[in-house]
């Protein structure tokens, strides 16, 4: 199934917004201050991704973006599957987050490969930031002796 650039960007914005909420919810339940700060930091970066994606859309897409993300959004980051993570303990939520970040990396790599110029560089940069998120989460698990 082909997806338009406009829909791909809308999906990415939806996923980034959901990821921000997911990380903020995880941060609220974190017992360790260092973990809480790391999760809030990731949430802030996810918010920045959504903001920058909206700006990128204005530059790349003729007309308005689709009103909402489509079913493909469930394959990116923690959206909407992250809603089910609310009942998970911290270890399982963090493991879920790593899987979600890995999905986001693949999504942004695919977008980078399908665009040129500034758009390609932007999607590549976001993919690298998602890699850093996954590394941060793996480090949290390692420090907690959970991995």
Secondary structure, DSSP 8 states (H G I E B T S, - for coil): ----HHHHHHHHHHHHHHHHHHHHHHHHH-SSHHHHHHHHHHHHHHHHHHHHHHHHHHHH-SS---SS--GGGGGBTTBTGGGGGGGS-HHHHHHHHHHHHHHHHHHHHHHHHH--HHHHHHHHHHHHHHHHHHHHHHHHHHHTT--
